[in-house]
């Protein structure tokens, strides 16, 4: 088999560098979005229903920060964070709910997805 030319080696190196840079940018975006989602819950003023018990918004944010720290490998995007870590108890399997004054209970996954969509839309408008 013929050895790759210097040009091909250079092109491969550039491709690898671009892949690494893109992956890093994606990780930064995911971390930013997940941080925003956790803060949104923490500042919501809503009760967070976990395993049938109400928890304060700041306690909910702390709980999700802990789950994210421990389960970061399972959440490479904000969508994965929502579906894999922030929607239900990993112990009981029970769904989490947001209980906000004057509104019907909403599944936390749906609540977070709405905020993520709004965040992305607003971020796109800042360009």
C-alpha positions in Angstrom: 0.0 0.0 0.0 1.3 3.5 -0.9 2.2 5.9 1.8 0.0 9.0 2.1 1.5 12.1 0.6 2.4 15.2 2.6 -0.6 17.0 1.2 -3.0 14.2 2.4 -1.3 14.2 5.8 -1.8 17.9 6.1 -5.4 17.7 5.0 -6.0 14.9 7.6 -4.4 17.0 10.3 -6.6 20.0 9.4 -9.7 17.8 9.4 -8.9 16.3 12.8 -8.2 19.8 14.3 -11.6 21.1 12.9 -13.4 18.1 14.4 -11.8 18.7 17.8 -12.7 22.4 17.7 -16.3 21.6 16.7 -16.7 19.1 19.5 -15.3 21.6 22.0 -17.7 24.3 20.8 -20.6 21.9 21.0 -19.7 21.0 24.6 -19.5 24.7 25.5 -22.9 25.3 24.0 -24.4 22.3 25.8 -22.9 23.4 29.1 -24.2 26.9 28.6 -27.7 25.7 27.8 -27.9 23.2 30.6 -26.7 25.9 33.1 -29.4 28.2 31.8 -32.0 25.4 32.3 -30.9 24.7 35.8 -30.9 28.4 36.7 -34.4 28.7 35.1 -35.8 26.2 37.5 -33.9 27.7 40.5 -35.4 31.2 39.8 -38.8 30.0 38.7 -40.6 30.4 42.0 -42.4 27.1 41.2 -42.5 24.0 43.3 -40.6 21.1 42.0 -42.4 17.8 42.6 -40.1 14.9 43.0 -41.3 11.5 44.1 -44.6 13.0 45.2 -43.1 15.7 47.4 -42.8 19.4 46.8 -39.3 21.0 46.8 -38.4 24.6 46.5 -37.1 26.0 43.2 -33.5 26.5 44.6 -33.5 23.0 46.1 -34.6 21.6 42.7 -31.8 23.5 41.0 -29.3 22.1 43.5 -30.6 18.6 42.9 -30.3 18.9 39.1 -26.8 20.3 39.4 -25.8 17.3 41.4 -27.5 14.9 38.9 -25.7 16.7 36.1 -22.3 16.6 37.8 -22.7 12.9 38.4 -24.3 12.1 35.1 -22.5 14.5 32.7 -21.4 11.6 30.5 -25.0 10.9 29.7 -25.9 14.4 28.8 -23.9 15.6 25.8 -26.6 18.1 24.8 -29.4 20.0 26.5 -32.0 17.6 25.0 -30.1 14.7 26.6 -29.9 16.5 29.9 -33.7 17.0 29.8 -34.6 13.5 28.8 -31.9 11.5 30.7 -31.4 13.5 33.9 -34.0 16.2 34.5 -37.3 14.6 33.7 -37.6 11.8 36.2 -36.1 10.2 39.2 -33.3 7.8 38.4 -34.2 5.9 41.6 -38.0 5.5 41.4 -38.6 6.3 37.7 -41.3 8.7 38.7 -41.7 11.8 36.5 -40.8 15.2 37.9 -43.4 18.0 37.7 -43.3 21.8 37.9 -46.1 23.3 40.1 -46.4 27.0 39.4 -49.0 29.3 40.9 -52.1 29.7 38.8 -51.1 27.0 36.3 -51.7 23.3 35.9 -48.8 21.0 36.9 -46.5 20.5 34.0 -44.0 17.7 33.3 -40.6 19.1 34.0 -39.2 17.8 30.7 -41.9 19.8 28.8 -41.3 22.9 31.0 -37.5 22.7 30.3 -38.0 22.1 26.6 -40.1 25.3 26.3 -37.4 27.3 28.1 -34.7 25.7 25.9 -36.5 26.7 22.7 -37.0 30.2 24.0 -33.4 30.5 25.0 -32.2 29.4 21.6 -34.6 31.7 19.8 -33.5 34.7 21.9 -29.8 33.8 21.4 -30.4 33.6 17.7 -31.9 37.1 17.7 -28.8 38.6 19.4 -26.6 37.8 16.4 
